[in-house]
Amino acid sequence: MSIVVDALTKVYGQQKAVDGISFKAGVGVLGFLGPNGAGKSTTMKMLTCFIPQTSGMASVCGFNISKAPLSVKRNIGYLPESNPLYTDMYVKESMAFVAGIHGMKDADKRITEVIEETGLGPEQHKKIGQLSKGYRQRVGLAQAILHNPQVLILDEPTSGLDPNQLVGIRQLITDLGKTKTIILSTHIMQEVEAVCSQVIIINKGVIVANDSLQSLRAKNADKTLENIFIELTNV
């Protein structure tokens, strides 16, 4: 398994943001769902080594997040919800900058491939600050996949995209999920149904569901994912 999480916990003062969660994820797209404040972003920040856990363990591609954070980061592509970008850089310039950070060889060829994959071709010679929110989101995704990581962690990756852009990015995520492990956090249930093979629902820091989409529906009288989500988290 590319991701193994065992009793992972994060405490802020008196609040347990994440409370002893455990799960595994292999190749495919895992939908990571929960209401605002449920612990999704905190979990993703721990897996990407942005913040340390309070207790428990997790590994990414066999590397412990506490003992080998640099190796974890080499194997992960991360698109945070805030999508921080250098807005004064040109799109292609920002790609070259990220490639340099990763010490990539033959970076120009890979940059061209990723710009094509993410549909950034028409905008590649613009400054990021001139782009629409949807295209900025594409730049963030392009930077996340540039070094061809085995694991992708995407926090609200389709935020701000129009319906046509949604189709393209969802297809890209589906294609990437054929060979990579992807954790996809989103509030859009149709998105989960379109691209995810496994679903985890977290509420108040605790996992309340972890199953395949098909099995989750079968266990809940074939209700919609939205209805299942509401029932499990509205407590």
Backbone as a ProteinNet text record, in pm:
[ID]
protein_1_A
[PRIMARY]
MSIVVDALTKVYGQQKAVDGISFKAGVGVLGFLGPNGAGKSTTMKMLTCFIPQTSGMASVCGFNISKAPLSVKRNIGYLPESNPLYTDMYVKESMAFVAGIHGMKDADKRITEVIEETGLGPEQHKKIGQLSKGYRQRVGLAQAILHNPQVLILDEPTSGLDPNQLVGIRQLITDLGKTKTIILSTHIMQEVEAVCSQVIIINKGVIVANDSLQSLRAKNADKTLENIFIELTNV
[TERTIARY]
83.3	0	87.4	49.4	128.3	116.1	-3.3	-26.1	-77.8	-13.3	-58.3	-68	-186.3	-210.9	-255.2	-190.1	-218.1	-232.3	-355.4	-387.4	-334.2	-345.1	-292	-379.5	-313.2	-383.7	-315.9	-398.1	-346.5	-430.9	-363.2	-431.1	-383.7	-478.4	-449.3	-506.3	-419	-468	-557.1	-685.9	-783.1	-862.2	-838.6	-919.6	-844.7	-910.5	-857.2	-908.8	-822.8	-863.3	-873.3	-781.5	-782.7	-763.5	-852.5	-859.3	-835.9	-707.1	-670.5	-720.8	-711.2	-763.9	-663.2	-715.7	-633.3	-697.5	-616.4	-664.5	-545.2	-573.1	-471.4	-523.8	-431.5	-470.8	-365.8	-413.2	-325.8	-359.4	-315.4	-338.6	-489.1	-526.6	-666.8	-695.7	-821.4	-862.3	-949	-901.8	-972.4	-1039.2	-1172	-1244.9	-1239.3	-1187.1	-1171.1	-1269.5	-1381	-1493.7	-1517.6	-1580.6	-1618.2	-1664.3	-1743.3	-1785.5	-1666.3	-1687.1	-1582	-1543.3	-1413.7	-1365.3	-1360.6	-1381.9	-1385.7	-1247.1	-1142.5	-1006.9	-941.5	-1007.7	-954.4	-821	-822.3	-701.3	-588.1	-622	-520	-453.9	-534.8	-480.8	-387.7	-430.8	-349.1	-219.1	-225.4	-103.5	-4.9	-57.1	32.1	95.5	16	68.1	174	162.7	259.5	373.2	374.3	482.3	485.4	371.8	364.4	347.8	278.6	266.2	291.9	347.7	374.3	249.3	239.7	131.2	159.2	52.9	69.2	105.5	41.1	73.5	27.3	61.4	28.2	137.1	111.6	213.9	147.3	225.4	181.9	305.7	289.5	399.7	346.9	432.6	401.6	509.4	469.3	563.6	672.4	634	727.2	810.1	795.3	874.6	790.1	843.7	776.2	771.2	653.9	640.5	722.8	753.3	834.4	983.3	1022.1	1164.4	1225.1	1143.8	1198.6	1111.5	1091.3	1000.9	1044.3	1173.4	1219	1186.1	1202.3	1168.1	1018.1	939.2	794	759.4	820.8	788.8	830.3	937.6	980.4	877.3	802.7	706.9	563.3	543.8	409.1	396.9	281.6	241.2	123.9	129.2	27.3	-32	-162.6	-234	-320.2	-275.1	-355	-475.3	-571.5	-694.3	-664.7	-567.1	-535	-460.2	-398.3	-326.7	-230.8	-128.4	-35.9	49.2	51.3	125.4	203.2	313.7	389.1	325.2	238.6	156.8	236.7	357.9	439.6	518.4	513.5	583.8	494.7	556.3	485.1	459.8	355.5	317.1	434.8	497.3	607.1	727.6	748.8	858.4	836.5	711.3	681.9	705	674.7	699.6	849.9	928.5	1073.7	1128	1070.1	1110.5	1085.4	966	931.1	1019.6	1043.7	1131.9	1270.9	1319	1450.7	1454.6	1346.3	1338.5	1351.9	1289.2	1292.9	1419.2	1503.1	1625.5	1597	1494.1	1451.2	1546.2	1570.1	1647.3	1550	1596.4	1512.4	1380.1	1388.5	1269.6	1182.7	1243.3	1166.4	1064.1	1107.5	1017.5	899.9	927.5	822.7	728.3	781.9	698.3	600.6	648.6	562.1	450.8	484.2	384.8	275.8	318.9	223.8	135.6	192.4	112.9	5.1	38.2	-59.4	-165.8	-122.7	-215.5	-318.1	-274.1	-361.3	-431.6	-413.1	-482.9	-436.5	-309.3	-255.2	-189.5	-191.9	-123.2	-152.9	-281	-312.8	-267.6	-244.2	-211.8	-65.8	14.5	147.6	243	216.5	306.2	251.8	147.3	92.1	148.3	141	173.3	57.1	90.4	-12.6	-115.7	-70.6	-161.7	-265.7	-244.6	-340.2	-444.3	-426.7	-513.6	-642.2	-746	-869.6	-844.4	-940.2	-924.9	-912.2	-990.7	-986.8	-850.6	-790.1	-657.7	-549.4	-567.4	-471.6	-476.7	-598.6	-613.9	-540.3	-544.6	-472.6	-321.6	-274.3	-130.7	-89.9	-172.3	-143.1	-137.7	-232.3	-234.3	-113.4	-79.7	37.1	165.1	179.6	297.4	301.1	183.7	176.1	217.8	186.9	217.2	348	411.6	526.9	639.1	670.9	782.6	740.4	618.6	566.7	567.6	505.5	505.8	414.9	438.9	356.3	226.2	225.9	108.8	69.8	-58.9	-110.5	-213.3	-200.7	-298.1	-357.2	-485.7	-551.8	-665.9	-655.7	-754.6	-839.8	-961.7	-1054	-991	-945.8	-871.5	-953.9	-1087.1	-1169.3	-1240.5	-1200.1	-1260.1	-1239.9	-1348	-1338.1	-1338.9	-1351.6	-1352.6	-1493.7	-1503.9	-1635	-1667.5	-1792.8	-1832.7	-1744.2	-1700.2	-1614.5	-1478	-1423.1	-1293.1	-1303.4	-1419	-1440.7	-1423.1	-1482	-1475.6	-1330.1	-1252.6	-1113	-1028.3	-1044.5	-963.4	-1005.2	-1134.9	-1179.7	-1124.3	-1120.7	-1065.1	-916.7	-847	-704.2	-682	-763	-750.6	-778.6	-880.9	-913.7	-797.2	-737.5	-624.6	-503.9	-477.3	-364.4	-386.7	-512.7	-545.8	-524.8	-500.7	-474.9	-336.8	-244.6	-107.1	-58.9	-136.6	-93.5	-198.1	-153.9	-245.2	-286	-415.8	-465.5	-564.1	-540.3	-638.5	-703.4	-834	-908.4	-1007.8	-988.1	-1082.9	-1171.8	-1301.7	-1395.4	-1529.2	-1607.5	-1745	-1844.6	-1793.7	-1880.9	-1903	-2020.3	-2048	-2046.7	-2092.2	-2089.5	-1946.5	-1854.5	-1713.5	-1661.9	-1699.6	-1659.8	-1717.1	-1843.8	-1908.4	-1846.7	-1791.9	-1734.2	-1593.9	-1515.1	-1373.2	-1321.3	-1395	-1339.3	-1383.4	-1290.9	-1322.7	-1343.7	-1282.9	-1294.3	-1334.6	-1409.4	-1455.7	-1428.7	-1370	-1357.8	-1434.6	-1520.7	-1591.8	-1543.1	-1498.5	-1448.1	-1538.9	-1566.8	-1652.3	-1598.4	-1575.1	-1522.7	-1395.4	-1309.7	-1179.2	-1177.8	-1294.7	-1306.1	-1360.7	-1305.4	-1356.6	-1488.4	-1594.4	-1726.6	-1765	-1685.9	-1708.3	-1578.8	-1550	-1431.9	-1464.2	-1500.8	-1548.5	-1540.2	-1563.3	-1577.9	-1710.4	-1718.1	-1840.4	-1959.3	-1936.3	-2042.5	-2090.3	-1996.4	-2031.8	-2100.4	-2054.8	-2114.1	-2260.6	-2290.6	-2429.4	-2512.4	-2454.4	-2526.6	-2562.7	-2472.2	-2497.2	-2597.3	-2625.4	-2716.8	-2838.2	-2887	-3010.9	-3005.5	-2885.5	-2866.5	-2904.5	-2888.7	-2910.9	-2800.5	-2826.1	-2722.7	-2608.7	-2491.7	-2376.3	-2402.9	-2473	-2505.1	-2588.9	-2688.9	-2773.8	-2696.4	-2610.7	-2527.3	-2436.2	-2375.4	-2286	-2360.2	-2479.9	-2557.3	-2592	-2634.2	-2672.6	-2553.6	-2437.2	-2319.2	-2253.9	-2274.4	-2202.7	-2292	-2421.6	-2516.4	-2552.3	-2449.1	-2469.2	-2384.6
-119.9	0	125.9	222.8	346.6	431.3	428	505.2	411.8	416.7	339.4	435.3	444.8	534	448.5	467.4	384.2	471.2	481.4	553.9	697.3	763.2	898.7	998.7	1081.8	1176	1312.3	1417	1553.4	1629.7	1685.2	1760	1905	1996.8	2139.6	2185	2205.4	2245.1	2138.5	2171.7	2075.9	2004.2	2043.3	1987.6	1878.9	1764.6	1657.9	1679.5	1734.6	1759.9	1629	1536.5	1402.5	1303.1	1204.4	1120	972	935.5	794.4	725.7	791	730.7	632.2	530.6	430.5	396.4	391.4	346.4	318.1	251.3	223.5	267	303.9	343.9	295.9	231.9	188	261.4	208.2	272.8	290.4	410.4	445.6	579.5	620.7	749.9	727.4	778.4	767.9	901	899.1	1019.8	1037.3	1151.6	1179.1	1289.7	1250.3	1341.2	1372.3	1485.9	1524.1	1667.8	1706.7	1845.8	1936.7	2066.9	2161.2	2140.1	2136.8	2119	1974.8	1879.7	1737.8	1677.7	1742.1	1689.3	1649.6	1677.6	1637	1706	1838.5	1912.9	1885.2	1868.9	1836	1702.5	1604	1472.7	1484.7	1559	1574.4	1649.3	1746	1820.1	1731.6	1636.7	1543	1446.7	1397	1301.5	1365	1495.2	1564.9	1627.6	1602	1647.7	1799.8	1864.4	2007.8	2035.4	1945.5	1955.8	1818	1814.5	1684	1629.3	1498.1	1436.2	1442.7	1433.3	1425.6	1283.5	1187	1045.9	964.9	836.4	750.3	752.4	681.8	666.2	669.8	713.3	702.6	687.7	616.5	603.7	627.8	683	709.3	643.1	551	474.1	408.7	364.9	295.9	386.1	517.9	612.4	669.3	662.6	711.8	864.2	923.4	1068.9	1141.7	1072.9	1135.5	1117.6	999.6	966.3	1002.3	1010.5	1036.5	1135.9	1256.4	1352.2	1395.1	1405.7	1446.1	1339.9	1213.7	1104.9	1101.6	1130.2	1138.1	1246.3	1363.8	1477.9	1451.8	1375.7	1342.7	1256.2	1179.7	1085.8	1137.3	1261.2	1317	1442.3	1455.7	1581.6	1634	1759.6	1813.4	1942.3	1943.3	2065.8	2105.2	2201.5	2243.2	2325.2	2336.7	2410.4	2556.6	2614.8	2756.3	2780.9	2675.3	2682.6	2802.4	2804.7	2918.4	2920.6	3034.5	3048	3179.7	3182.8	3306.6	3381.4	3476.3	3540.6	3630	3669.6	3753.4	3670.8	3538.7	3451.8	3419.3	3397.3	3344.4	3195.8	3143.3	3003.4	2909.4	2923.6	2833.7	2855	2979.8	3011.5	2943.5	2942.4	2879.4	2728.9	2668.8	2525.4	2495.4	2580.8	2561.9	2578	2669.6	2691.5	2566.3	2508.7	2386.9	2270.6	2261	2154.7	2165.9	2289.5	2311.8	2267.2	2292.6	2250.5	2098.2	2029.2	1882.5	1826.3	1913	1866.5	1778	1812.7	1728.8	1738.8	1623.9	1620.9	1626.1	1682.4	1695.6	1762.6	1870.7	1937	1997.5	2051.4	2118.4	2025.2	1901.9	1804.5	1774.2	1754.1	1723.3	1842.5	1964	2083.3	2092.9	2067.1	2069.4	1966.2	1845.3	1738.8	1780.1	1835.7	1869.5	1987.6	2084.6	2197.5	2146.9	2050.5	1991.1	1914	1833.5	1751.5	1836.2	1948.1	2031.2	2141.9	2144.8	2242.3	2385	2401.9	2535.7	2597.9	2526.7	2574.8	2718.3	2756.7	2893.7	3001.1	2961.2	3058.5	3052	2967.2	2938.5	3057.5	3157.7	3273	3393.4	3370.9	3477.8	3469.3	3583.5	3580.3	3513.8	3439.6	3368.9	3466.6	3586.2	3687.5	3734.3	3708.9	3748.8	3641	3525.3	3411.7	3413.8	3350.2	3329.7	3228.8	3220.5	3125.8	2982.3	2950.7	2815.9	2780.1	2873.6	2847.5	2846	2925.9	2919.6	2781.7	2728.1	2594.3	2490.9	2509.6	2419.7	2431.1	2551.8	2570.6	2495	2504.3	2431.7	2282.2	2230.3	2086.8	2047.8	2132.5	2105.1	2097.6	2189	2187.3	2061.5	2015.9	1897.3	1770.1	1761.6	1637.6	1645.8	1762.3	1786.2	1684	1649.9	1558.5	1411.6	1387.4	1251.9	1168.6	1220.2	1148	1026.1	932.1	811.9	837.6	941.7	974.2	1119.9	1142.6	1278.4	1304.6	1417.6	1457.5	1590.5	1586.3	1700.5	1749.2	1872	1931.2	2029	1991.3	2073	2113.5	2017.1	2051.2	2117.5	2100.6	2157.4	2285.1	2341.2	2466.1	2576.9	2641.9	2754.7	2719.5	2591.8	2552.1	2559.2	2597.4	2596.9	2453.9	2426.4	2289.1	2222.4	2296.6	2237.4	2200.8	2289	2261.7	2143.3	2131.9	2020.9	1887.2	1874.2	1748.1	1711.8	1809.5	1783.6	1744.6	1816.6	1788.3	1655.9	1627.4	1498.1	1382.5	1399.6	1295.3	1277.7	1388.6	1382.1	1307.2	1338.1	1270.8	1120.8	1087.4	946.1	874.4	939.4	879	861.3	961.7	953.8	842.4	821.4	719.4	576.9	558.9	424.3	373.4	465.7	424.9	486	580.1	649.7	636.4	661.8	667	812.2	838	975	985	1080.9	1117.3	1247.4	1242.4	1356	1403.4	1524.6	1583.4	1681	1665.4	1752.9	1752.2	1858.3	1862.1	1831	1804.9	1780.7	1630.6	1584.1	1440.7	1380.3	1457.9	1406.7	1379.6	1458.4	1439.9	1306.6	1277.6	1150.5	1033.6	1044.7	937.3	920.2	1029.4	1024.5	964.7	987.3	950.2	855.3	838.1	764.2	618.2	531.7	390	355.2	433	411	542.2	532.5	651.9	639	745.4	757.5	882.2	867.6	982.8	1002.2	1123.8	1156.4	1261.5	1246.5	1342.1	1362.2	1486.8	1521.6	1444	1430.7	1368.4	1217.3	1154.8	1008.5	958.3	847.4	787.7	716.5	756.5	696.2	604.3	606.1	513.2	498.3	375.2	345.4	222.7	247	136.1	175.6	77.6	109.7	182.7	263.7	340.2	246.2	138.1	41.4	-25.7	-67.2	-135.4	-40.5	84.2	183.7	205.9	211.4	228	103.9	-13.7	-139.1	-152.4	-107.2	-116.1	-11.7	87.2	194.8	203.8	86.2	75	156.2	159.6	229.6	377.4	439.7	584.1	656.7	782.5	861.9	886.6	912	940.7	1063.9	1160.3	1282	1249.7	1164	1126.3	1044.9	955.6	877.3	969.8	1065.5	1163	1240.7	1289	1368.7	1286.2	1161	1076.3	1046.7	1025.3	987.3	1106	1226.2	1342.2	1440	1423.9	1517.2	1466.1	1441	1390.9	1471.3
0	0	0	-81.3	-89.6	35.9	98.5	221.2	328.8	444.7	560.5	678.6	737.5	850.7	969	1082.6	1200.3	1324.5	1373	1497.2	1496	1383.1	1367.8	1443.4	1524.5	1611	1607.1	1606.9	1618.5	1718.9	1818.3	1924	1921.4	1920	1934.1	2067.5	2165.8	2298.1	2357.5	2374.9	2430	2320.5	2196.4	2086.9	2010.6	1993.7	1908.8	1767.4	1683.7	1545.4	1468	1496.1	1436.7	1550.3	1558.2	1677.3	1645.1	1632.8	1620.9	1495.6	1381.1	1257.5	1196.5	1131.8	1062.5	928.4	824.3	693.7	603	491.4	390.2	254.5	167.1	31.8	-67.2	-175.1	-282.2	-410.6	-521.9	-651.5	-674.3	-716.2	-736.7	-672.4	-680.5	-625.5	-501.9	-388.8	-260.5	-230.4	-219.3	-181	-30.7	13.9	157.2	193.5	254.8	273.3	420.4	443.4	578.1	580.3	681.8	692.9	721.6	711.6	748.4	894.5	920.8	1057.6	1103.8	1010.4	1049.5	1070.9	1014.6	1029	898.4	785.8	654.9	624.3	627.3	591.7	689.9	818.2	918.9	886.5	848.6	811.1	691.5	591.1	470.3	499.3	588.5	625.1	701.1	780.8	848.9	749.4	655.5	556	466.9	443.5	358.3	438.6	570.5	659.3	677	658.7	684.7	833.5	902.6	1047.5	1108.7	1230.8	1294	1361.4	1367.4	1440.5	1590.5	1671.9	1817.3	1858.2	1792.6	1817.3	1696.4	1699	1587.1	1481.2	1370.7	1267.1	1130.2	1031.8	892.6	806.4	694	599	458.7	375.9	235.7	151.4	65.1	-18.7	66.3	185.5	274	362.2	349.4	428.1	542	663.2	782.1	780.5	806.5	797.8	904.6	1015.2	1120.5	1095.9	1048.4	1036.9	901.5	798	663.6	586.6	642.6	578.6	438.1	414.1	280.5	175.8	213.3	120.8	94.6	198.4	180.9	79.8	96.7	9.4	-135.3	-154.4	-291.4	-363.1	-284.9	-344	-345.3	-299.2	-289.8	-374.6	-439.7	-500.6	-421.1	-378.4	-286.4	-342.3	-354.9	-390.2	-271.5	-189.3	-73.9	-116.3	-26.7	-57.4	-90.5	-22.4	-43.6	-174.5	-230.8	-357.8	-364.7	-279.5	-280.9	-407.2	-475.3	-600.3	-600.4	-676	-694.8	-812.2	-780.2	-883.4	-978.3	-940.7	-1028.6	-1130.3	-1116.5	-1210.3	-1330.6	-1444.7	-1559.8	-1536.2	-1599.8	-1578.8	-1604.7	-1720.3	-1757.1	-1665.5	-1624.7	-1532.4	-1397.5	-1351.6	-1222.7	-1229.6	-1345	-1363.6	-1356.9	-1420.7	-1418.8	-1277.6	-1202.4	-1063.1	-978.9	-993.5	-918.5	-962.5	-1092	-1143	-1083.1	-1067.1	-1006	-861.2	-788.6	-648	-637.9	-732.1	-731	-796.4	-849.5	-915.1	-1035.3	-1110.4	-1222.6	-1341.2	-1404.2	-1528.5	-1647	-1757.5	-1876.9	-1841.8	-1763.3	-1710.6	-1821.2	-1925.8	-2030.8	-2095.4	-2120.9	-2182.2	-2089.7	-1962	-1865.4	-1847.1	-1845.1	-1832.3	-1948.7	-2069	-2188.3	-2175.6	-2127.3	-2110.6	-2011.7	-1898.1	-1791.2	-1831.8	-1901.2	-1950.4	-2045.4	-2128.1	-2219.5	-2142.1	-2044.4	-1964.4	-1890.6	-1837	-1754.1	-1831.6	-1963	-2045.7	-2027.2	-1989.8	-1964.8	-2087.8	-2200.1	-2319.9	-2357.7	-2367.1	-2408.9	-2309.6	-2184.2	-2079.1	-2033.8	-2094.9	-2040	-2041.3	-2125.2	-2132.6	-2055.8	-1976.9	-1893.1	-1752.2	-1681.3	-1539	-1464.2	-1358.1	-1281.6	-1226.6	-1189.3	-1136.1	-1235.6	-1363.8	-1467.9	-1496.6	-1437	-1468.3	-1386.5	-1441.2	-1366.3	-1254.2	-1161	-1050.4	-1102.1	-1204.3	-1259.8	-1316.3	-1388.2	-1445.4	-1336.6	-1233.7	-1122	-1056.8	-1048.6	-991.4	-1077.3	-1206.2	-1296.9	-1276.9	-1253.2	-1228.1	-1101.8	-997.5	-873.9	-895.2	-974.2	-1004.1	-1088.6	-1185.1	-1270.1	-1187.2	-1091.3	-1005.4	-918.7	-876.4	-790.3	-863.4	-993.7	-1067.6	-1146.7	-1144.5	-1231.2	-1212.4	-1087.7	-1061.4	-1066.7	-1120.1	-1141.8	-1013.6	-905.7	-777.9	-781.8	-693.2	-684.3	-608.4	-525.1	-443	-467.2	-487	-500.9	-391.7	-324.5	-223.5	-268.9	-303.1	-366.7	-278.1	-230.6	-141.3	-222.4	-252.6	-333.2	-467.7	-548.3	-670.4	-779.4	-776.6	-884	-841.5	-729.2	-682.7	-786.2	-825.3	-917	-1063.7	-1097.5	-1238.2	-1295.3	-1422.9	-1486.9	-1531.4	-1572.3	-1605.7	-1710.6	-1811.6	-1914	-1856.8	-1772.4	-1709.3	-1614.3	-1545.6	-1452.7	-1521.6	-1638.9	-1713.3	-1741.6	-1787.7	-1821.9	-1702.4	-1590.6	-1472.1	-1408.1	-1406.7	-1352.3	-1434.4	-1566	-1651	-1624.1	-1602.8	-1570.5	-1439.8	-1338.6	-1209	-1224.8	-1303.8	-1329.5	-1396.6	-1496.9	-1568.6	-1476.8	-1395.1	-1301.6	-1199.3	-1161	-1061.6	-1109.5	-1239.2	-1291.2	-1250.3	-1222.7	-1187.6	-1056.1	-1000	-878.9	-768.6	-647.2	-532.7	-512.3	-516.3	-504.4	-388.7	-300	-198.2	-243.5	-264.9	-317.3	-212.2	-163.1	-69.1	-143.8	-128.2	-197.9	-126.5	-148	-97.8	-209.1	-329.1	-444.1	-458.8	-419.9	-418.4	-558.9	-659.4	-796.4	-841	-789.2	-823.3	-768.7	-645.4	-583.9	-663.6	-699.3	-774.6	-913	-967.1	-1102	-1104.2	-998.5	-1008.4	-899.6	-789.8	-675.7	-672.4	-635	-618.3	-470.6	-382.5	-238.1	-171.8	-62.6	7.1	156.4	212.4	357.4	399.2	499.9	555.4	698.4	727.9	860.9	923.2	1051	1122.2	1263.3	1299	1432.1	1463.8	1361.2	1380.6	1378.6	1357.5	1361.3	1226.6	1177.3	1053.6	1082	1007.8	1027.6	912.4	804.1	692.6	615.4	572.7	491.3	408	282.4	199.9	52.7	-33.6	-175.5	-193	-296.6	-321.9	-341.1	-414.4	-442.1	-313.3	-229.7	-105.9	-7.3	-4.3	86	52.6	-76	-117.7	-84	-109.5	-84	64.3	150.9	295.3	344	258.8	298.4	205.1	166.8	87.8	-40.9	-102.2	-230.2	-226.2	-109.9	-100.6	-175.8	-208	-274	-176.5	-231.1	-146.3	-60.3	-116.2	-40.1	83.1	66.6	179.7	284	236.5	328.2	407.9	337.9	401.6	510.8	478.8	575.1	698.3	676.2	788.8	880.1	821.8	901.1	971.4	919.9	976.2	1049.9	1037.1	1101.7	1240.9	1321	1457.3	1554.1
[MASK]
+++++++++++++++++++++++++++++++++++++++++++++++++++++++++++++++++++++++++++++++++++++++++++++++++++++++++++++++++++++++++++++++++++++++++++++++++++++++++++++++++++++++++++++++++++++++++++++++++++++++++++++++++++++++++++++++++++++++++++

